[in-house]
């Protein structure tokens, strides 16, 4: 599944960007590289999954937005 997401600059210097969905809702912010990585993870959740092991340990809920101050 692929979402229609846009990366928009938040400052005139182009150092801070926001990811917005098709409804204009801000999903996250950060540098351009961070926003591009977040879009890849959103569009392909398997990128955020840890590798499989024989004895997997419980993984805390991954909340991308919790790590980003808006």
C-alpha positions as CSV (number, residue, x, y, z in Angstrom):
1,X,0.0,0.0,0.0
2,X,1.3,3.4,-0.9
3,X,0.1,6.7,0.5
4,X,0.2,10.1,-1.2
5,X,2.7,12.0,1.0
6,X,4.4,15.3,0.4
7,X,7.6,16.8,1.9
8,X,7.3,20.6,2.4
9,X,9.9,23.0,3.8
10,X,9.0,24.6,7.2
11,X,11.7,27.3,7.2
12,X,13.2,29.6,4.5
13,X,16.6,28.0,4.9
14,X,15.4,24.5,4.0
15,X,16.7,22.9,7.1
16,X,13.4,21.7,8.5
17,X,10.7,19.8,6.6
18,X,7.3,18.3,7.3
19,X,5.6,15.3,5.8
20,X,1.9,15.9,5.0
21,X,-0.7,13.6,3.7
22,X,-3.3,14.3,1.0
23,X,-5.6,15.9,3.6
24,X,-2.9,18.3,4.8
25,X,-2.3,16.6,8.1
26,X,1.3,16.8,9.3
27,X,2.6,13.3,10.0
28,X,6.1,14.2,11.1
29,X,9.0,16.6,10.7
30,X,12.8,16.7,10.5
31,X,15.6,17.1,8.0
32,X,14.9,16.2,4.4
33,X,16.7,12.9,4.8
34,X,14.7,12.0,7.8
35,X,11.4,12.8,6.0
36,X,12.4,10.7,3.0
37,X,13.3,7.8,5.3
38,X,10.0,8.1,7.2
39,X,8.1,8.0,3.9
40,X,9.9,4.8,2.9
41,X,9.0,3.2,6.2
42,X,5.4,4.4,6.0
43,X,5.1,3.0,2.4
44,X,7.0,-0.2,3.3
45,X,6.4,-1.2,6.9
46,X,8.7,-4.3,6.6
47,X,11.7,-1.8,6.6
48,X,10.9,-1.0,10.2
49,X,10.6,-4.6,11.3
50,X,13.5,-6.2,13.1
51,X,15.1,-9.3,11.5
52,X,13.6,-12.6,12.5
53,X,15.4,-14.8,15.0
54,X,14.6,-18.2,16.5
55,X,13.9,-16.6,19.9
56,X,12.4,-13.2,19.2
57,X,12.2,-10.8,22.1
58,X,9.1,-8.6,22.5
59,X,9.6,-5.3,20.6
60,X,8.0,-2.2,22.1
61,X,5.5,-0.5,19.9
62,X,7.2,1.5,17.2
63,X,5.9,5.1,17.2
64,X,7.7,7.1,14.7
65,X,6.0,10.4,15.6
66,X,6.9,10.1,19.3
67,X,10.6,10.6,18.4
68,X,9.9,13.8,16.4
69,X,9.0,17.1,18.0
70,X,6.7,19.1,15.9
